Amino acid sequence: MNKKIIIFIVGSVFALIISCKNYADLKQSVEQAEQKVKGFREGVEKKVKQGIKQAEQKVKGFLGKEVKDISDEIAKKLKEEEKDKKEEKKEQAKEVKKQKEKKEELMQADDPNNINHAQILQQANGQDSKPALEAVQQSANGGQQKAEEEAKEKEVRAKAEQEAKEKEERKRKQQEEEREKREKEVKAKIEELTNKIDEINNGIDSIKHRRWFVEDEKRFKVKATEVRDKVTGPVFDYFTNDSKGDTGEGAQTEESIYYGWGLTDLEEDEEELVKLLKELQDTRSSLRTKLNVGNQQKVVLQPDPELKESVKVSEIESDLEELKSKLEKVKNYLRDEAHFDTIKGYINDANSNRISEYDE
């Protein structure tokens, strides 16, 4: 037992000694490592400081060079600007000199006697010549007077041109207003005629039917005066009457478009409207004859034949339908925009002829 204890104690002592030795070796290793790290750090710091110093020197050198270049550039620009200013002053001086010479030339040109003012002034100063001074003064006054007259003439011309321009503008505006007025009159006349055609066609329907919207209720007989007043009379008065004195059917208007627009002297193959109105005139005359006693035709410059008391609708129905068809053709012609200028020409010519008749 004691032997084991002694062995244990001896082992513990050896272990303690070994442990102390290892600790001493470890401490020495740590110190050596710290020394190496410190040396390395100091070396790095030294190199960094040297690098920073070198970089600062390079930057200072670069900045110094840039500043010098900029200063040189500014100095160069200033010299160029100063040179340009000197050249500009020289050019201005030349221009002033040219203007002065030109003015002197103009003064000499305005002088009717072509007197050299400068020479006369020199003579006057050198010789105390009173007549020469008076000549200079008179010449100068003459040149000034001529300039004033030219300025006045220029003003008068400008005023005359402005007045002519204003007059032309007033004339153009007046012509435009007259053109618009004529176009309104033409449109109003076309509307009046087309409305009259609609009215006549409604009259035809009322003659054929008891109620125009119910075609089954046809009329058997109608008074001849009703047909005249609703159909043949308006057609004659507004469209087909070819003379001024023949008012015929009750004179609902002064003159028809056939006569009033001067179409009686035109041929059918020349004007489409003339052809349509002549066809309408023939159809209307055929219907009007059937309204007369004994179907008598009207004789020119003779009174209208006596009307029948009444007529059968079946006897005049085909004439009514044909007349309605002819009226629709005239209506379509009047409404067609392609014929507007032609119609306007008819109306303008008719108005001009009326003015000529009034003047006579």
C-alpha atoms as one frame of an Amber mdcrd trajectory, in Angstrom:
protein
   0.000   0.000   0.000   2.731   2.453   0.931   4.605   1.492  -2.178   1.680
   2.450  -4.344   1.342   5.787  -2.582   5.040   6.510  -3.083   4.778   5.621
  -6.769   1.740   7.877  -7.148   3.495  10.783  -5.438   6.629  10.345  -7.535
   4.484  10.222 -10.733   2.622  13.325  -9.705   5.887  15.182  -9.082   7.192
  14.193 -12.542   3.902  15.216 -14.142   4.047  18.563 -12.403   7.633  19.125
 -13.533   6.746  18.245 -17.158   3.708  20.490 -17.039   5.771  23.428 -15.789
   8.312  22.876 -18.522   5.586  22.786 -21.204   4.099  26.006 -19.839   7.473
  27.716 -19.954   8.009  26.536 -23.529   4.497  27.716 -24.498   5.013  31.124
 -22.928   8.308  31.507 -24.736   6.620  30.537 -28.057   3.858  33.073 -27.494
   6.355  35.817 -26.753   8.317  34.950 -29.878   5.103  35.016 -31.934   4.157
  38.394 -30.507   7.591  39.746 -31.380   7.230  38.495 -34.955   3.719  39.967
 -35.279   4.885  43.287 -33.874   7.809  43.356 -36.283   5.567  42.505 -39.203
   3.063  45.187 -38.238   5.745  47.813 -37.878   7.112  46.849 -41.294   3.668
  47.120 -42.845   3.024  50.483 -41.189   6.333  51.776 -42.436   5.602  50.670
 -46.009   2.108  52.183 -45.851   3.484  55.499 -44.612   6.105  55.491 -47.337
   3.406  54.713 -49.957   1.165  57.523 -48.688   4.029  59.974 -48.759   4.929
  58.980 -52.327   1.262  59.254 -53.378   1.022  62.732 -51.830   4.107  63.826
 -53.705   2.672  62.482 -56.997  -0.699  64.194 -56.408   0.987  67.492 -55.565
   3.070  67.239 -58.718   0.008  66.440 -60.858  -2.067  69.261 -59.355   0.760
  71.693 -59.823   1.029  70.749 -63.474  -2.752  71.045 -64.007  -2.902  74.450
 -62.318  -0.024  75.631 -64.480  -1.773  74.352 -67.644  -5.039  76.065 -66.682
  -3.252  79.318 -65.922  -1.503  79.170 -69.284  -4.809  78.471 -71.042  -6.545
  81.408 -69.321  -3.676  83.721 -70.181  -3.868  82.556 -73.797  -7.638  83.177
 -73.942  -7.242  86.653 -72.448  -4.607  87.529 -75.045  -6.882  86.280 -77.851
  -9.835  88.288 -76.521  -7.701  91.396 -76.245  -6.505  90.864 -79.802 -10.114
  90.409 -81.026 -11.171  93.605 -79.255  -8.366  95.544 -80.898  -9.366  94.193
 -84.319 -13.015  95.009 -83.628 -12.087  98.582 -82.696 -10.094  98.877 -85.903
 -13.095  97.626 -87.913 -15.384 100.086 -86.151 -12.962 102.912 -86.871 -12.885
 101.880 -90.541 -16.687 101.744 -90.651 -16.980 105.206 -89.084 -14.488 106.531
 -91.611 -16.433 104.952 -94.498 -19.724 106.411 -93.199 -18.116 109.821 -92.909
 -16.726 109.615 -96.457 -20.094 108.421 -97.744 -21.847 111.313 -96.013 -19.440
 113.789 -97.596 -20.042 112.198-101.011 -23.811 112.473-100.533 -23.483 116.110
 -99.533 -21.461 116.777-102.656 -24.031 114.894-104.741 -26.891 116.955-103.240
 -25.018 120.148-104.078 -26.372 121.278-107.475 -23.206 123.233-108.107 -20.986
 120.358-107.008 -19.135 122.568-104.525 -16.470 120.987-102.353 -17.356 122.216
 -98.867 -14.065 121.222 -97.303 -12.031 123.126 -99.878 -14.212 126.209 -99.565
 -13.940 126.140 -95.785 -10.158 125.921 -96.060 -10.164 128.844 -98.462 -12.452
 130.772 -96.175 -10.217 130.151 -93.171  -7.053 130.997 -95.095  -8.349 134.022
 -97.055 -11.273 135.170 -94.902 -13.556 134.857 -97.944 -17.122 135.849 -97.077
 -18.617 134.838-100.463 -17.167 131.353-100.092 -18.775 130.952 -96.675 -22.106
 132.076 -98.067 -21.776 129.544-100.896 -21.153 126.778 -98.379 -24.152 127.833
 -96.329 -26.423 128.033 -99.363 -25.247 124.632-100.582 -25.856 123.090 -97.166
 -29.326 124.648 -96.985 -30.092 123.371-100.473 -29.046 119.841 -99.556 -31.145
 119.924 -96.381 -34.158 121.235 -98.285 -33.803 118.502-100.877 -33.594 115.847
 -98.149 -36.744 117.247 -96.523 -38.565 117.216 -99.863 -37.526 113.621-100.503
 -38.695 112.606 -97.021 -42.018 114.359 -97.615 -42.451 112.670-101.002 -41.671
 109.318 -99.415 -44.286 109.959 -96.738 -46.864 110.948 -99.369 -46.129 107.787
-101.394 -46.423 105.603 -98.302 -49.733 107.235 -97.397 -51.047 106.781-100.943
 -49.999 103.125-100.957 -51.707 102.565 -97.598 -54.902 104.237 -98.825 -54.838
 102.149-102.016 -54.337  99.001 -99.960 -57.235  99.897 -97.652 -59.428 100.712
-100.657 -58.596  97.371-102.249 -59.380  95.583 -98.991 -62.733  97.382 -98.706
 -63.507  96.466-102.305 -62.595  92.820-101.709 -64.702  92.725 -98.550 -67.636
  94.336-100.349 -67.373  91.840-103.205 -67.267  88.975-100.711 -70.362  90.307
 -98.941 -72.167  90.701-102.268 -71.188  87.172-103.282 -72.512  85.772-100.001
 -75.689  87.817-100.381 -76.260  86.511-103.930 -75.682  82.934-102.816 -78.239
  83.360-100.023 -80.741  84.739-102.536 -80.123  81.798-104.876 -80.544  79.267
-102.063 -83.742  81.002-100.943 -85.132  80.911-104.502 -84.267  77.222-104.894
 -85.976  76.448-101.590 -89.051  78.445-102.650 -89.321  76.515-105.929 -88.772
  73.061-104.407 -91.360  73.822-101.712 -93.798  74.890-104.433 -93.198  71.581
-106.263 -93.962  69.666-103.058 -97.127  71.721-102.660 -98.242  70.966-106.245
 -97.532  67.236-105.824 -99.580  67.200-102.622-102.361  68.877-104.598-102.160
  66.104-107.211-102.506  63.465-104.473-105.504  65.276-102.981-107.205  65.299
-106.396-106.713  61.552-106.894-107.668  60.422-103.382-110.215  61.494-100.795
-107.431  61.346 -98.241-103.923  61.516 -99.680-102.563  59.024 -97.166-105.265
  56.412 -97.985-104.820  55.385-101.630-107.806  53.019-101.600-110.283  55.891
-101.259-110.086  57.280-104.790-112.189  60.187-105.980-114.502  59.722-108.941
-114.969  63.338-110.033-113.324  66.658-109.208-114.085  70.234-110.146-112.000
  71.546-113.023-111.296  74.715-111.030-109.719  72.609-108.248-107.306  71.025
-110.726-106.515  74.452-112.164-105.947  76.095-108.778-103.892  73.258-107.260
-101.933  71.999-110.285-101.977  73.627-113.702-102.094  77.203-112.395 -99.035
  77.019-110.079 -97.052  75.058-112.693 -97.774  77.743-115.279 -97.111  80.706
-112.982 -93.915  79.442-111.316 -92.294  77.276-113.979 -93.560  77.204-117.591
 -95.013  80.614-118.517 -92.894  81.792-121.431 -94.039  85.422-121.684 -94.283
  88.430-119.400 -97.757  89.601-120.377 -99.543  86.225-120.295-100.413  85.774
-116.604-102.965  83.156-117.542-104.068  81.056-114.630-104.546  83.621-111.893
-101.038  85.048-111.698 -99.654  83.651-108.421 -96.305  85.268-109.266 -95.040
  87.968-111.636 -93.092  85.657-113.901 -92.024  82.036-114.114 -88.411  80.912
-114.007 -88.698  79.922-117.678 -89.212  83.530-118.669 -87.649  85.323-115.683
 -84.329  83.491-115.921 -84.035  84.198-119.637 -84.379  80.549-120.702 -86.810
  81.187-123.555 -83.954  82.047-125.933 -81.942  78.918-125.130 -82.109  75.583
-126.927 -82.944  72.276-125.290 -79.665  70.686-126.310 -77.741  73.568-124.714
 -79.303  73.619-121.257 -80.706  70.682-119.292 -83.119  72.870-117.320 -84.619
  74.260-120.546 -85.347  70.708-121.707 -86.983  69.790-118.375 -89.173  72.911
-118.366 -90.333  72.355-121.950 -91.303  68.770-121.126 -93.143  70.059-118.064
 -94.841  72.724-120.215 -96.085  70.144-122.736 -97.437  67.840-120.018 -99.154
  70.719-118.246-100.748  71.946-121.542-102.111  68.459-122.240-103.730  68.322
-118.802-105.057  71.876-119.084-106.753  71.072-122.419-108.722  68.221-120.790
-110.142  70.717-118.302-111.635  72.919-121.057-115.115  72.550-122.465-114.879
  70.361-125.540-111.163  69.833-124.787-110.375  73.072-126.608-106.723  74.050
-126.842-105.623  77.512-125.810-104.898  79.906-128.668-102.107  82.422-128.283
-103.291  85.974-127.532-106.840  84.659-127.049-108.768  84.321-123.755-108.592
  80.972-122.004-111.332  78.513-123.074-114.225  77.972-120.679-113.621  75.328
-118.010-115.764  72.261-117.529-117.861  72.028-114.417-116.112  68.794-113.406
-113.907  66.072-114.823-113.531  62.388-114.120-110.331  61.581-112.261-109.766
  58.539-114.455-109.603  60.817-117.526-106.795  62.947-116.135-105.038  60.484
-113.798-102.254  59.551-116.250-101.619  63.251-116.977-101.417  63.963-113.243
 -98.887  61.170-112.726 -96.770  62.297-115.674 -96.870  65.898-114.466 -95.790
  64.781-111.009 -92.855  62.873-112.531 -91.743  65.922-114.551 -91.937  68.124
-111.449 -89.722  65.695-109.529 -87.079  65.912-112.267 -87.087  69.708-112.069
 -86.862  69.484-108.282 -83.875  67.118-108.442 -82.126  69.449-110.887 -82.630
  72.442-108.585 -81.341  70.575-105.537 -78.244  69.179-107.254 -75.168  71.083
-105.974 -73.504  70.536-109.348 -76.059  72.933-110.893 -75.802  75.628-108.210
 -73.400  77.884-110.130 -75.493  77.541-113.301 -78.665  78.548-111.445 -76.805
  81.428-109.805 -75.752  82.586-113.272 -79.388  82.534-114.470 -80.515  84.615
-111.492 -77.622  87.101-111.743 -78.291  87.632-115.452 -81.994  88.110-114.756
 -81.250  90.717-112.061 -78.865  92.542-114.413 -81.532  92.639-117.135 -84.087
  94.057-114.704 -81.662  96.822-113.690 -81.098  97.677-117.357 -84.870  97.865
-117.972 -85.356 100.166-114.986 -82.550 102.449-116.194 -84.210 102.749-119.598
